[in-house]
């Protein structure tokens, strides 16, 4: 009978180790993944993920007015969020800029970007330009050429990338808002990682 006792131990020993690992391992994995799944930090990249990966998301918001059978766009803004390792973002800045410009160029609203600011105050130069345009016989085009829009987008992104510093866990986040007024185009670096 002593042989059967040992054979049971030999059989139950690995089973015991398997069960023990099965109980301990999920708790460790769950602890790691629970910090990124929900809550205030749900937008963070997963722990131990590759900091060379860069994420770019866009969100379009349009406001329309419908009156007398016509639809008119009142305002629009596209928000781009760039998230990734700071070194990767800096080394990939040209690709990031060209990706965002290509995406923004495909937006139907790009032809409706104006040069002025959304604020009601005009600089003396803007006032002088407006008076000159009113004195001309032809109607001026109030919209900015796409090449100027692209140059402004590129400069805003490059300035934000240059001024970025490392945020949580070696990652950084940049948010850019591009709407219907070119003078309001801005990118903010080191944006906190908050839930949407």
N, CA and C atoms as an extended XYZ file, in Angstrom:
588
Properties=species:S:1:pos:R:3:atomname:S:1:resname:S:1:resid:I:1 pbc="F F F"
N         0.795       -1.191        0.000 N   UNK     1
C         0.000        0.000        0.000 CA  UNK     1
C         0.842        1.261        0.000 C   UNK     1
N         2.028        1.126        0.416 N   UNK     2
C         2.867        2.312        0.418 CA  UNK     2
C         3.105        2.830       -0.992 C   UNK     2
N         3.142        1.935       -1.982 N   UNK     3
C         3.313        2.378       -3.357 CA  UNK     3
C         2.106        3.177       -3.831 C   UNK     3
N         0.915        2.807       -3.421 N   UNK     4
C        -0.280        3.531       -3.866 CA  UNK     4
C        -0.365        4.916       -3.215 C   UNK     4
N         0.143        5.046       -1.970 N   UNK     5
C         0.162        6.361       -1.331 CA  UNK     5
C         1.084        7.302       -2.093 C   UNK     5
N         2.256        6.796       -2.486 N   UNK     6
C         3.191        7.633       -3.243 CA  UNK     6
C         2.664        7.954       -4.629 C   UNK     6
N         2.013        7.010       -5.241 N   UNK     7
C         1.476        7.276       -6.574 CA  UNK     7
C         0.377        8.340       -6.496 C   UNK     7
N        -0.406        8.354       -5.426 N   UNK     8
C        -1.418        9.404       -5.260 CA  UNK     8
C        -0.745       10.764       -5.046 C   UNK     8
N         0.304       10.797       -4.262 N   UNK     9
C         1.024       12.037       -4.034 CA  UNK     9
C         1.674       12.550       -5.312 C   UNK     9
N         2.218       11.628       -6.085 N   UNK    10
C         2.840       12.023       -7.350 CA  UNK    10
C         1.784       12.594       -8.286 C   UNK    10
N         0.596       12.000       -8.274 N   UNK    11
C        -0.481       12.478       -9.135 CA  UNK    11
C        -1.071       13.787       -8.605 C   UNK    11
N        -1.282       13.891       -7.305 N   UNK    12
C        -1.906       15.073       -6.716 CA  UNK    12
C        -0.940       16.247       -6.581 C   UNK    12
N         0.345       15.998       -6.510 N   UNK    13
C         1.340       17.067       -6.382 CA  UNK    13
C         1.281       18.062       -7.529 C   UNK    13
N         1.398       17.605       -8.799 N   UNK    14
C         1.301       18.552       -9.917 CA  UNK    14
C        -0.071       19.224       -9.992 C   UNK    14
N        -1.124       18.501       -9.644 N   UNK    15
C        -2.458       19.080       -9.647 CA  UNK    15
C        -2.538       20.218       -8.628 C   UNK    15
N        -1.949       20.018       -7.451 N   UNK    16
C        -1.922       21.050       -6.428 CA  UNK    16
C        -1.153       22.287       -6.911 C   UNK    16
N        -0.015       22.101       -7.553 N   UNK    17
C         0.785       23.214       -8.091 CA  UNK    17
C        -0.001       23.939       -9.174 C   UNK    17
N        -0.663       23.187      -10.046 N   UNK    18
C        -1.466       23.777      -11.113 CA  UNK    18
C        -2.591       24.634      -10.527 C   UNK    18
N        -3.294       24.113       -9.526 N   UNK    19
C        -4.375       24.862       -8.893 CA  UNK    19
C        -3.843       26.097       -8.182 C   UNK    19
N        -2.724       25.981       -7.527 N   UNK    20
C        -2.126       27.113       -6.829 CA  UNK    20
C        -1.754       28.216       -7.819 C   UNK    20
N        -1.127       27.854       -8.921 N   UNK    21
C        -0.777       28.844       -9.938 CA  UNK    21
C        -2.019       29.442      -10.572 C   UNK    21
N        -3.028       28.640      -10.754 N   UNK    22
C        -4.276       29.124      -11.329 CA  UNK    22
C        -4.966       30.138      -10.444 C   UNK    22
N        -4.796       30.049       -9.160 N   UNK    23
C        -5.412       30.988       -8.236 CA  UNK    23
C        -4.579       32.264       -8.127 C   UNK    23
N        -3.270       32.145       -8.077 N   UNK    24
C        -2.400       33.297       -7.878 CA  UNK    24
C        -2.247       34.121       -9.159 C   UNK    24
N        -2.044       33.497      -10.296 N   UNK    25
C        -1.750       34.207      -11.534 CA  UNK    25
C        -2.863       35.149      -11.968 C   UNK    25
N        -4.141       34.760      -11.971 N   UNK    26
C        -5.166       35.713      -12.391 CA  UNK    26
C        -5.217       36.961      -11.531 C   UNK    26
N        -4.919       36.843      -10.242 N   UNK    27
C        -4.941       38.018       -9.375 CA  UNK    27
C        -3.873       39.014       -9.805 C   UNK    27
N        -2.709       38.541      -10.177 N   UNK    28
C        -1.645       39.422      -10.629 CA  UNK    28
C        -2.030       40.068      -11.946 C   UNK    28
N        -2.520       39.298      -12.894 N   UNK    29
C        -2.929       39.842      -14.185 CA  UNK    29
C        -4.075       40.818      -14.026 C   UNK    29
N        -5.034       40.475      -13.196 N   UNK    30
C        -6.173       41.356      -12.989 CA  UNK    30
C        -5.722       42.678      -12.389 C   UNK    30
N        -4.780       42.619      -11.465 N   UNK    31
C        -4.270       43.838      -10.851 CA  UNK    31
C        -3.618       44.757      -11.854 C   UNK    31
N        -2.926       44.199      -12.847 N   UNK    32
C        -2.277       45.027      -13.847 CA  UNK    32
C        -3.288       45.628      -14.800 C   UNK    32
N        -4.239       44.834      -15.263 N   UNK    33
C        -5.152       45.332      -16.278 CA  UNK    33
C        -6.248       46.215      -15.700 C   UNK    33
N        -6.546       46.079      -14.415 N   UNK    34
C        -7.627       46.872      -13.856 CA  UNK    34
C        -7.283       48.359      -13.799 C   UNK    34
N        -6.010       48.718      -13.833 N   UNK    35
C        -5.645       50.130      -13.763 CA  UNK    35
C        -5.895       50.845      -15.078 C   UNK    35
N        -6.051       50.116      -16.162 N   UNK    36
C        -6.262       50.781      -17.441 CA  UNK    36
C        -7.650       50.552      -18.011 C   UNK    36
N        -8.424       49.669      -17.423 N   UNK    37
C        -9.718       49.334      -18.002 CA  UNK    37
C       -10.788       50.381      -17.793 C   UNK    37
N       -10.896       50.921      -16.593 N   UNK    38
C       -11.946       51.881      -16.301 CA  UNK    38
C       -11.406       52.969      -15.395 C   UNK    38
N       -12.223       53.952      -15.168 N   UNK    39
C       -11.860       54.999      -14.227 CA  UNK    39
C       -11.202       56.189      -14.901 C   UNK    39
N       -10.578       57.006      -14.093 N   UNK    40
C       -10.001       58.264      -14.572 CA  UNK    40
C        -8.828       58.072      -15.513 C   UNK    40
N        -8.212       56.903      -15.518 N   UNK    41
C        -7.034       56.686      -16.349 CA  UNK    41
C        -7.299       55.684      -17.460 C   UNK    41
N        -8.520       55.606      -17.948 N   UNK    42
C        -8.848       54.609      -18.964 CA  UNK    42
C        -8.185       54.892      -20.303 C   UNK    42
N        -7.715       56.112      -20.544 N   UNK    43
C        -7.072       56.443      -21.814 CA  UNK    43
C        -5.578       56.154      -21.821 C   UNK    43
N        -5.032       55.725      -20.687 N   UNK    44
C        -3.609       55.410      -20.635 CA  UNK    44
C        -3.309       54.164      -21.445 C   UNK    44
N        -2.152       54.105      -22.062 N   UNK    45
C        -1.751       52.863      -22.708 CA  UNK    45
C        -1.623       51.768      -21.656 C   UNK    45
N        -1.808       50.502      -22.028 N   UNK    46
C        -1.697       49.431      -21.038 CA  UNK    46
C        -0.293       49.375      -20.450 C   UNK    46
N        -0.170       48.941      -19.195 N   UNK    47
C         1.152       48.857      -18.583 CA  UNK    47
C         2.066       47.938      -19.385 C   UNK    47
N         3.323       48.267      -19.403 N   UNK    48
C         4.347       47.494      -20.083 CA  UNK    48
C         4.133       47.408      -21.586 C   UNK    48
N         3.255       48.257      -22.142 N   UNK    49
C         3.083       48.242      -23.590 CA  UNK    49
C         4.264       48.963      -24.231 C   UNK    49
N         4.331       48.910      -25.513 N   UNK    50
C         5.449       49.451      -26.259 CA  UNK    50
C         5.360       50.972      -26.337 C   UNK    50
N         6.275       51.719      -25.711 N   UNK    51
C         6.203       53.177      -25.759 CA  UNK    51
C         6.512       53.741      -27.146 C   UNK    51
N         6.896       52.889      -28.090 N   UNK    52
C         7.132       53.388      -29.443 CA  UNK    52
C         5.841       53.478      -30.241 C   UNK    52
N         4.739       52.939      -29.705 N   UNK    53
C         3.451       53.038      -30.381 CA  UNK    53
C         2.846       54.421      -30.134 C   UNK    53
N         2.280       54.987      -31.181 N   UNK    54
C         1.656       56.300      -31.101 CA  UNK    54
C         0.205       56.157      -31.538 C   UNK    54
N        -0.681       56.779      -30.802 N   UNK    55
C        -2.100       56.746      -31.122 CA  UNK    55
C        -2.552       58.156      -31.489 C   UNK    55
N        -3.288       58.274      -32.601 N   UNK    56
C        -3.874       59.554      -32.996 CA  UNK    56
C        -5.371       59.319      -33.170 C   UNK    56
N        -6.171       60.086      -32.442 N   UNK    57
C        -7.617       59.996      -32.595 CA  UNK    57
C        -8.146       61.357      -33.022 C   UNK    57
N        -9.267       61.347      -33.740 N   UNK    58
C        -9.892       62.608      -34.138 CA  UNK    58
C       -11.367       62.573      -33.772 C   UNK    58
N       -11.877       63.753      -33.468 N   UNK    59
C       -13.288       63.900      -33.132 CA  UNK    59
C       -13.790       65.167      -33.810 C   UNK    59
N       -14.818       65.024      -34.634 N   UNK    60
C       -15.404       66.154      -35.350 CA  UNK    60
C       -16.695       66.577      -34.676 C   UNK    60
N       -16.868       67.887      -34.520 N   UNK    61
C       -18.115       68.437      -33.991 CA  UNK    61
C       -18.563       69.554      -34.921 C   UNK    61
N       -19.798       69.455      -35.401 N   UNK    62
C       -20.379       70.459      -36.285 CA  UNK    62
C       -21.664       70.974      -35.662 C   UNK    62
N       -21.925       72.280      -35.824 N   UNK    63
C       -23.172       72.885      -35.383 CA  UNK    63
C       -23.860       73.480      -36.598 C   UNK    63
N       -25.117       73.094      -36.806 N   UNK    64
C       -25.879       73.547      -37.968 CA  UNK    64
C       -27.102       74.337      -37.517 C   UNK    64
N       -27.573       75.233      -38.388 N   UNK    65
C       -28.837       75.924      -38.215 CA  UNK    65
C       -29.685       75.633      -39.446 C   UNK    65
N       -30.926       75.270      -39.201 N   UNK    66
C       -31.847       75.037      -40.310 CA  UNK    66
C       -32.958       76.073      -40.202 C   UNK    66
N       -33.112       76.846      -41.268 N   UNK    67
C       -34.109       77.910      -41.285 CA  UNK    67
C       -34.613       78.099      -42.706 C   UNK    67
N       -35.905       78.229      -42.864 N   UNK    68
C       -36.544       78.487      -44.169 CA  UNK    68
C       -36.110       77.476      -45.223 C   UNK    68
N       -35.950       76.233      -44.836 N   UNK    69
C       -35.621       75.181      -45.790 CA  UNK    69
C       -34.145       75.092      -46.160 C   UNK    69
N       -33.291       75.855      -45.502 N   UNK    70
C       -31.862       75.832      -45.790 CA  UNK    70
C       -31.081       75.403      -44.547 C   UNK    70
N       -30.006       74.688      -44.768 N   UNK    71
C       -29.111       74.302      -43.678 CA  UNK    71
C       -27.825       75.105      -43.795 C   UNK    71
N       -27.367       75.616      -42.669 N   UNK    72
C       -26.144       76.418      -42.640 CA  UNK    72
C       -25.266       75.900      -41.509 C   UNK    72
N       -23.981       75.734      -41.800 N   UNK    73
C       -23.059       75.339      -40.735 CA  UNK    73
C       -22.665       76.588      -39.961 C   UNK    73
N       -22.861       76.520      -38.650 N   UNK    74
C       -22.518       77.659      -37.792 CA  UNK    74
C       -21.096       77.574      -37.287 C   UNK    74
N       -20.686       76.379      -36.921 N   UNK    75
C       -19.358       76.216      -36.342 CA  UNK    75
C       -18.933       74.761      -36.510 C   UNK    75
N       -17.649       74.556      -36.563 N   UNK    76
C       -17.103       73.203      -36.591 CA  UNK    76
C       -15.738       73.215      -35.930 C   UNK    76
N       -15.382       72.085      -35.364 N   UNK    77
C       -14.061       71.917      -34.774 CA  UNK    77
C       -13.693       70.439      -34.862 C   UNK    77
N       -12.449       70.178      -35.187 N   UNK    78
C       -11.907       68.827      -35.173 CA  UNK    78
C       -10.815       68.797      -34.118 C   UNK    78
N       -10.950       67.858      -33.187 N   UNK    79
C        -9.971       67.706      -32.113 CA  UNK    79
C        -9.147       66.451      -32.370 C   UNK    79
N        -7.838       66.613      -32.411 N   UNK    80
C        -6.917       65.490      -32.565 CA  UNK    80
C        -6.209       65.269      -31.235 C   UNK    80
N        -6.122       64.004      -30.823 N   UNK    81
C        -5.400       63.640      -29.611 CA  UNK    81
C        -4.269       62.694      -29.993 C   UNK    81
N        -3.057       63.080      -29.667 N   UNK    82
C        -1.855       62.295      -29.966 CA  UNK    82
C        -1.330       61.762      -28.639 C   UNK    82
N        -1.193       60.442      -28.528 N   UNK    83
C        -0.727       59.817      -27.290 CA  UNK    83
C         0.387       58.836      -27.627 C   UNK    83
N         1.438       58.845      -26.836 N   UNK    84
C         2.524       57.884      -27.037 CA  UNK    84
C         3.751       58.261      -26.236 C   UNK    84
N         4.793       57.492      -26.426 N   UNK    85
C         6.060       57.788      -25.785 CA  UNK    85
C         6.650       59.062      -26.369 C   UNK    85
N         7.193       59.893      -25.527 N   UNK    86
C         7.709       61.195      -25.958 CA  UNK    86
C         8.781       61.058      -27.030 C   UNK    86
N         9.726       60.151      -26.845 N   UNK    87
C        10.785       59.972      -27.844 CA  UNK    87
C        10.205       59.536      -29.184 C   UNK    87
N         9.227       58.644      -29.162 N   UNK    88
C         8.599       58.177      -30.400 CA  UNK    88
C         7.840       59.299      -31.095 C   UNK    88
N         7.126       60.105      -30.306 N   UNK    89
C         6.392       61.229      -30.894 CA  UNK    89
C         7.356       62.212      -31.542 C   UNK    89
N         8.449       62.504      -30.858 N   UNK    90
C         9.421       63.452      -31.428 CA  UNK    90
C        10.080       62.902      -32.686 C   UNK    90
N        10.439       61.623      -32.677 N   UNK    91
C        11.113       61.058      -33.855 CA  UNK    91
C        10.146       60.823      -35.019 C   UNK    91
N         8.851       60.790      -34.741 N   UNK    92
C         7.853       60.555      -35.793 CA  UNK    92
C         7.040       61.805      -36.091 C   UNK    92
N         7.550       62.970      -35.730 N   UNK    93
C         6.762       64.202      -35.871 CA  UNK    93
C         6.330       64.460      -37.311 C   UNK    93
N         7.196       64.208      -38.282 N   UNK    94
C         6.817       64.438      -39.680 CA  UNK    94
C         5.662       63.540      -40.101 C   UNK    94
N         5.707       62.274      -39.688 N   UNK    95
C         4.629       61.340      -40.030 CA  UNK    95
C         3.335       61.713      -39.305 C   UNK    95
N         3.433       62.139      -38.062 N   UNK    96
C         2.248       62.572      -37.311 CA  UNK    96
C         1.604       63.766      -38.007 C   UNK    96
N         2.418       64.759      -38.365 N   UNK    97
C         1.906       65.963      -39.014 CA  UNK    97
C         1.269       65.625      -40.354 C   UNK    97
N         1.938       64.824      -41.168 N   UNK    98
C         1.373       64.497      -42.485 CA  UNK    98
C         0.092       63.672      -42.357 C   UNK    98
N         0.005       62.808      -41.354 N   UNK    99
C        -1.208       62.011      -41.138 CA  UNK    99
C        -2.379       62.908      -40.767 C   UNK    99
N        -2.152       63.849      -39.863 N   UNK   100
C        -3.229       64.745      -39.438 CA  UNK   100
C        -3.626       65.684      -40.572 C   UNK   100
N        -2.661       66.205      -41.309 N   UNK   101
C        -2.989       67.090      -42.431 CA  UNK   101
C        -3.793       66.332      -43.485 C   UNK   101
N        -3.395       65.119      -43.796 N   UNK   102
C        -4.143       64.326      -44.781 CA  UNK   102
C        -5.580       64.091      -44.309 C   UNK   102
N        -5.734       63.783      -43.029 N   UNK   103
C        -7.077       63.563      -42.489 CA  UNK   103
C        -7.896       64.856      -42.516 C   UNK   103
N        -7.299       65.963      -42.074 N   UNK   104
C        -8.028       67.232      -42.031 CA  UNK   104
C        -8.366       67.718      -43.435 C   UNK   104
N        -7.479       67.497      -44.397 N   UNK   105
C        -7.753       67.879      -45.788 CA  UNK   105
C        -8.952       67.129      -46.357 C   UNK   105
N        -9.204       65.923      -45.861 N   UNK   106
C       -10.342       65.145      -46.370 CA  UNK   106
C       -11.658       65.545      -45.700 C   UNK   106
N       -11.592       66.406      -44.697 N   UNK   107
C       -12.786       66.892      -44.018 CA  UNK   107
C       -13.510       67.885      -44.930 C   UNK   107
N       -14.811       67.736      -45.060 N   UNK   108
C       -15.592       68.616      -45.941 CA  UNK   108
C       -15.546       70.078      -45.499 C   UNK   108
N       -15.235       70.326      -44.243 N   UNK   109
C       -15.235       71.694      -43.723 CA  UNK   109
C       -13.980       72.484      -44.059 C   UNK   109
N       -12.961       71.853      -44.601 N   UNK   110
C       -11.695       72.557      -44.820 CA  UNK   110
C       -11.850       73.767      -45.736 C   UNK   110
N       -12.803       73.745      -46.614 N   UNK   111
C       -13.024       74.869      -47.513 CA  UNK   111
C       -13.703       76.054      -46.857 C   UNK   111
N       -14.084       75.934      -45.594 N   UNK   112
C       -14.814       76.986      -44.893 CA  UNK   112
C       -14.033       77.585      -43.729 C   UNK   112
N       -12.729       77.415      -43.730 N   UNK   113
C       -11.889       77.988      -42.680 CA  UNK   113
C       -11.657       79.458      -42.990 C   UNK   113
N       -11.891       80.297      -41.987 N   UNK   114
C       -11.682       81.745      -42.119 CA  UNK   114
C       -10.399       82.137      -41.405 C   UNK   114
N        -9.835       83.259      -41.808 N   UNK   115
C        -8.558       83.661      -41.220 CA  UNK   115
C        -8.709       84.294      -39.855 C   UNK   115
N        -9.824       84.887      -39.550 N   UNK   116
C        -9.993       85.615      -38.303 CA  UNK   116
C       -10.120       84.720      -37.093 C   UNK   116
N       -10.202       85.372      -35.956 N   UNK   117
C       -10.358       84.696      -34.676 CA  UNK   117
C       -11.840       84.631      -34.331 C   UNK   117
N       -12.188       83.717      -33.441 N   UNK   118
C       -13.582       83.631      -33.010 CA  UNK   118
C       -13.949       84.776      -32.080 C   UNK   118
N       -12.945       85.473      -31.538 N   UNK   119
C       -13.241       86.625      -30.682 CA  UNK   119
C       -13.673       87.805      -31.552 C   UNK   119
N       -14.451       88.692      -30.992 N   UNK   120
C       -15.006       89.797      -31.767 CA  UNK   120
C       -14.004       90.932      -31.972 C   UNK   120
N       -12.900       90.937      -31.255 N   UNK   121
C       -11.924       92.004      -31.389 CA  UNK   121
C       -11.078       91.773      -32.634 C   UNK   121
N       -10.851       92.856      -33.374 N   UNK   122
C        -9.999       92.786      -34.558 CA  UNK   122
C        -8.779       93.666      -34.327 C   UNK   122
N        -7.660       93.187      -34.860 N   UNK   123
C        -6.453       93.993      -34.781 CA  UNK   123
C        -6.581       95.153      -35.768 C   UNK   123
N        -5.787       96.213      -35.599 N   UNK   124
C        -5.826       97.321      -36.559 CA  UNK   124
C        -5.553       96.850      -37.994 C   UNK   124
N        -4.652       95.873      -38.157 N   UNK   125
C        -4.358       95.356      -39.493 CA  UNK   125
C        -5.586       94.658      -40.082 C   UNK   125
N        -6.301       93.887      -39.272 N   UNK   126
C        -7.505       93.206      -39.747 CA  UNK   126
C        -8.582       94.223      -40.128 C   UNK   126
N        -8.723       95.297      -39.335 N   UNK   127
C        -9.704       96.331      -39.645 CA  UNK   127
C        -9.362       97.024      -40.962 C   UNK   127
N        -8.076       97.313      -41.167 N   UNK   128
C        -7.637       97.961      -42.406 CA  UNK   128
C        -7.886       97.053      -43.613 C   UNK   128
N        -7.578       95.763      -43.458 N   UNK   129
C        -7.833       94.815      -44.546 CA  UNK   129
C        -9.320       94.729      -44.873 C   UNK   129
N       -10.164       94.765      -43.854 N   UNK   130
C       -11.599       94.683      -44.082 CA  UNK   130
C       -12.096       95.920      -44.834 C   UNK   130
N       -11.600       97.086      -44.478 N   UNK   131
C       -11.994       98.323      -45.161 CA  UNK   131
C       -11.543       98.283      -46.619 C   UNK   131
N       -10.304       97.827      -46.872 N   UNK   132
C        -9.806       97.735      -48.242 CA  UNK   132
C       -10.646       96.769      -49.066 C   UNK   132
N       -11.025       95.664      -48.461 N   UNK   133
C       -11.828       94.675      -49.186 CA  UNK   133
C       -13.215       95.224      -49.501 C   UNK   133
N       -13.790       96.015      -48.603 N   UNK   134
C       -15.103       96.597      -48.838 CA  UNK   134
C       -15.056       97.633      -49.950 C   UNK   134
N       -13.907       98.260      -50.158 N   UNK   135
C       -13.777       99.284      -51.182 CA  UNK   135
C       -13.545       98.695      -52.565 C   UNK   135
N       -13.174       97.437      -52.636 N   UNK   136
C       -12.942       96.802      -53.933 CA  UNK   136
C       -14.283       96.495      -54.597 C   UNK   136
N       -14.267       96.405      -55.932 N   UNK   137
C       -15.487       96.147      -56.682 CA  UNK   137
C       -15.940       94.686      -56.575 C   UNK   137
N       -15.024       93.776      -56.373 N   UNK   138
C       -15.379       92.362      -56.305 CA  UNK   138
C       -15.528       91.925      -54.854 C   UNK   138
N       -16.296       90.897      -54.652 N   UNK   139
C       -16.455       90.357      -53.308 CA  UNK   139
C       -15.214       89.566      -52.934 C   UNK   139
N       -14.685       89.799      -51.751 N   UNK   140
C       -13.494       89.061      -51.332 CA  UNK   140
C       -13.884       87.645      -50.904 C   UNK   140
N       -12.943       86.738      -51.043 N   UNK   141
C       -13.144       85.376      -50.578 CA  UNK   141
C       -12.817       85.360      -49.086 C   UNK   141
N       -13.810       85.053      -48.228 N   UNK   142
C       -13.546       85.080      -46.789 CA  UNK   142
C       -12.802       83.839      -46.286 C   UNK   142
N       -12.585       82.876      -47.170 N   UNK   143
C       -12.007       81.610      -46.739 CA  UNK   143
C       -10.526       81.529      -47.072 C   UNK   143
N        -9.801       80.804      -46.236 N   UNK   144
C        -8.349       80.680      -46.336 CA  UNK   144
C        -7.999       79.536      -47.294 C   UNK   144
N        -6.932       79.726      -48.045 N   UNK   145
C        -6.443       78.684      -48.938 CA  UNK   145
C        -5.983       77.471      -48.122 C   UNK   145
N        -6.210       76.287      -48.690 N   UNK   146
C        -5.871       75.046      -47.989 CA  UNK   146
C        -4.386       74.969      -47.630 C   UNK   146
N        -3.512       75.515      -48.445 N   UNK   147
C        -2.076       75.448      -48.143 CA  UNK   147
C        -1.731       76.250      -46.882 C   UNK   147
N        -2.442       77.357      -46.663 N   UNK   148
C        -2.212       78.151      -45.450 CA  UNK   148
C        -2.758       77.417      -44.232 C   UNK   148
N        -3.906       76.753      -44.396 N   UNK   149
C        -4.466       75.942      -43.303 CA  UNK   149
C        -3.468       74.846      -42.927 C   UNK   149
N        -2.943       74.146      -43.935 N   UNK   150
C        -1.990       73.061      -43.680 CA  UNK   150
C        -0.720       73.552      -42.993 C   UNK   150
N        -0.236       74.716      -43.395 N   UNK   151
C         0.962       75.290      -42.777 CA  UNK   151
C         0.700       75.632      -41.307 C   UNK   151
N        -0.476       76.170      -41.021 N   UNK   152
C        -0.837       76.522      -39.649 CA  UNK   152
C        -0.982       75.271      -38.783 C   UNK   152
N        -1.609       74.239      -39.330 N   UNK   153
C        -1.752       72.967      -38.614 CA  UNK   153
C        -0.376       72.391      -38.302 C   UNK   153
N         0.501       72.377      -39.297 N   UNK   154
C         1.851       71.838      -39.134 CA  UNK   154
C         2.619       72.581      -38.043 C   UNK   154
N         2.559       73.899      -38.066 N   UNK   155
C         3.267       74.709      -37.069 CA  UNK   155
C         2.718       74.457      -35.665 C   UNK   155
N         1.402       74.386      -35.522 N   UNK   156
C         0.795       74.168      -34.202 CA  UNK   156
C         1.213       72.820      -33.624 C   UNK   156
N         1.200       71.785      -34.454 N   UNK   157
C         1.581       70.453      -33.978 CA  UNK   157
C         3.065       70.421      -33.619 C   UNK   157
N         3.911       70.975      -34.494 N   UNK   158
C         5.352       70.965      -34.245 CA  UNK   158
C         5.701       71.721      -32.964 C   UNK   158
N         5.033       72.854      -32.727 N   UNK   159
C         5.288       73.617      -31.498 CA  UNK   159
C         4.899       72.810      -30.261 C   UNK   159
N         3.789       72.085      -30.333 N   UNK   160
C         3.347       71.284      -29.192 CA  UNK   160
C         4.304       70.118      -28.939 C   UNK   160
N         4.751       69.483      -30.007 N   UNK   161
C         5.696       68.367      -29.857 CA  UNK   161
C         7.002       68.868      -29.244 C   UNK   161
N         7.476       69.997      -29.712 N   UNK   162
C         8.739       70.561      -29.198 CA  UNK   162
C         8.652       70.929      -27.719 C   UNK   162
N         7.477       71.355      -27.269 N   UNK   163
C         7.342       71.782      -25.869 CA  UNK   163
C         6.847       70.673      -24.946 C   UNK   163
N         6.641       69.465      -25.473 N   UNK   164
C         6.137       68.354      -24.653 CA  UNK   164
C         7.202       67.842      -23.703 C   UNK   164
N         6.721       67.329      -22.594 N   UNK   165
C         7.589       66.636      -21.651 CA  UNK   165
C         6.895       65.342      -21.251 C   UNK   165
N         7.628       64.484      -20.576 N   UNK   166
C         7.081       63.179      -20.205 CA  UNK   166
C         5.990       63.370      -19.167 C   UNK   166
N         4.923       62.638      -19.379 N   UNK   167
C         3.812       62.660      -18.444 CA  UNK   167
C         3.783       61.327      -17.711 C   UNK   167
N         2.644       60.773      -17.503 N   UNK   168
C         2.472       59.551      -16.725 CA  UNK   168
C         3.139       58.362      -17.411 C   UNK   168
N         3.995       57.665      -16.682 N   UNK   169
C         4.591       56.423      -17.164 CA  UNK   169
C         5.418       56.551      -18.427 C   UNK   169
N         5.977       57.704      -18.695 N   UNK   170
C         6.798       57.878      -19.885 CA  UNK   170
C         6.012       58.278      -21.114 C   UNK   170
N         4.722       58.449      -20.967 N   UNK   171
C         3.872       58.831      -22.091 CA  UNK   171
C         3.561       60.311      -22.018 C   UNK   171
N         3.167       60.846      -23.165 N   UNK   172
C         2.701       62.223      -23.215 CA  UNK   172
C         1.446       62.251      -24.071 C   UNK   172
N         0.664       63.309      -23.905 N   UNK   173
C        -0.552       63.462      -24.693 CA  UNK   173
C        -0.642       64.902      -25.173 C   UNK   173
N        -0.992       65.058      -26.452 N   UNK   174
C        -1.133       66.370      -27.072 CA  UNK   174
C        -2.543       66.449      -27.656 C   UNK   174
N        -3.228       67.574      -27.418 N   UNK   175
C        -4.560       67.791      -27.993 CA  UNK   175
C        -4.515       69.023      -28.873 C   UNK   175
N        -5.070       68.878      -30.087 N   UNK   176
C        -5.118       69.970      -31.051 CA  UNK   176
C        -6.573       70.249      -31.413 C   UNK   176
N        -6.934       71.533      -31.482 N   UNK   177
C        -8.269       71.934      -31.905 CA  UNK   177
C        -8.148       72.787      -33.160 C   UNK   177
N        -8.754       72.294      -34.247 N   UNK   178
C        -8.749       73.005      -35.522 CA  UNK   178
C       -10.194       73.202      -35.950 C   UNK   178
N       -10.610       74.468      -36.017 N   UNK   179
C       -11.995       74.771      -36.345 CA  UNK   179
C       -12.118       75.695      -37.530 C   UNK   179
N       -13.134       76.560      -37.473 N   UNK   180
C       -13.424       77.396      -38.628 CA  UNK   180
C       -12.666       78.717      -38.622 C   UNK   180
N       -11.937       79.028      -37.546 N   UNK   181
C       -11.164       80.261      -37.471 CA  UNK   181
C        -9.684       79.933      -37.322 C   UNK   181
N        -8.925       80.217      -38.353 N   UNK   182
C        -7.507       79.852      -38.411 CA  UNK   182
C        -6.712       80.434      -37.240 C   UNK   182
N        -7.048       81.634      -36.817 N   UNK   183
C        -6.309       82.281      -35.733 CA  UNK   183
C        -6.482       81.551      -34.399 C   UNK   183
N        -7.492       80.685      -34.304 N   UNK   184
C        -7.745       79.947      -33.062 CA  UNK   184
C        -7.104       78.559      -33.047 C   UNK   184
N        -6.373       78.180      -34.089 N   UNK   185
C        -5.788       76.840      -34.146 CA  UNK   185
C        -4.730       76.714      -33.060 C   UNK   185
N        -4.864       75.657      -32.249 N   UNK   186
C        -3.937       75.486      -31.131 CA  UNK   186
C        -3.759       74.010      -30.811 C   UNK   186
N        -2.548       73.683      -30.364 N   UNK   187
C        -2.248       72.352      -29.835 CA  UNK   187
C        -1.664       72.551      -28.446 C   UNK   187
N        -2.174       71.791      -27.485 N   UNK   188
C        -1.685       71.846      -26.115 CA  UNK   188
C        -0.935       70.566      -25.801 C   UNK   188
N         0.267       70.711      -25.284 N   UNK   189
C         1.050       69.544      -24.903 CA  UNK   189
C         0.868       69.258      -23.433 C   UNK   189
N         1.243       68.034      -23.054 N   UNK   190
C         1.177       67.591      -21.657 CA  UNK   190
C        -0.224       67.660      -21.090 C   UNK   190
N        -1.210       67.300      -21.910 N   UNK   191
C        -2.595       67.270      -21.489 CA  UNK   191
C        -2.772       66.102      -20.532 C   UNK   191
N        -3.443       66.306      -19.396 N   UNK   192
C        -3.641       65.194      -18.451 CA  UNK   192
C        -4.441       64.056      -19.081 C   UNK   192
N        -4.142       62.842      -18.680 N   UNK   193
C        -4.855       61.669      -19.157 CA  UNK   193
C        -6.136       61.542      -18.348 C   UNK   193
N        -7.218       62.039      -18.861 N   UNK   194
C        -8.496       61.964      -18.160 CA  UNK   194
C        -9.490       61.172      -18.988 C   UNK   194
N       -10.459       60.597      -18.330 N   UNK   195
C       -11.506       59.860      -19.030 CA  UNK   195
C       -12.308       60.839      -19.866 C   UNK   195
N       -12.877       60.313      -20.952 N   UNK   196
C       -13.653       61.158      -21.850 CA  UNK   196
C       -14.949       61.588      -21.221 C   UNK   196
